[in-house]
Amino acid sequence: MSYPAYIALYNSKELYTRIEALKAIVTCCTLCPHECKVDRRVNTGKCRTGIKALVASYHAHFGEESCLVGKYGSGTIFFANCNLSCIFCQNWEISQMPNGREVEPEELADMMIRLQQKGCHNINFVSPTHVIHAIVEALPVAIERGLTVPLVYNSGGYDSVETIQLLAGIFDIYMPDFKYMDAAVAQELSGAKDYPRKAIAALKEMHRQVGDLVIEKGIAKSGVLVRHLVMPENIARSDLVFKELSNISSHTYVNIMAQYHPEYRAHTHKCLGRRITIQEYDQAVMWAKQAGLYRFDR
């Protein structure tokens, strides 16, 4: 049996070194590019989250990419809150509203094991950026209870390279969003003007660690899978997003997402009050192909 890389980190005790490094960061938090520098043991920053992870729900999910879902589903754990404040968030009831409950490492580990016992092909951590210290702290307990499936880092793309470096050998699959290539739009819609620059840097580090997506018998085993949500009037600059992805690797596996619809506070923006058209989506796919990309999930 081929075990994921995190088993080797656990056996070498390196996993414990990573846990301590991540726990130290949150005492003056710079886990994400906001670098709030608050002590999350007693306070909160942009993510509105303290030292413990807040879990909104967990279950076998069949609405993810086909290579994650397979026959038995992707074992998703949804964390409450987020380090972004997207006014159009498609999942705003979890990410932007008070939600979830605090869990100890042992309970989080138990969730992973229960999902694996259901046959899930992976453990898919949704919005892990702001609670990655708690996730990694729970891993030794989960490993001791028999965890062996690949781990998926499913983020909004606003990740710190320094934090991602500490995750090398822990996550088998990185699945970040790549939302925008316009800094002004990123500030206006998500409160993160440096999003394009930070997302590109994080993606490069993710690719350096795990490479292009590897799929065996229809199931993703390792690598990078990028999500890009096509938005009205190309406000996200999809054409430039795909060029950047191709620069990282022309073999990048991209989910070009068509499901944008006005949610949360989207109606307050002049461009975001409608769904995208078929023509807008087809144009985005054409831009991806022109950039040299060819591995799509649509």
Secondary structure, DSSP 8 states (H G I E B T S, - for coil): ----HHHHHHHTTHHHHHHHHHHHHGGG--SSTT-----TTT---TT---SSEEEEEEEEESSS-HHHHTTT-EEEEEES--S---TT-TTHHHHTSS--EEE-HHHHHHHHHHHHHTT-S-EEEES-GGGHHHHHHHHHHHHHTT--S-EEEE--S---HHHHHHTTTT-SEE--B---S-HHHHHHHHS-TTHHHHHHHHHHHHHHHH-B-EEETTEEEEEEEEEEE--GGGTT-HHHHHHHHHHH-TT-EEEEE------TTGGGSTT-SS---HHHHHHHHHHHHHTT--EEE-
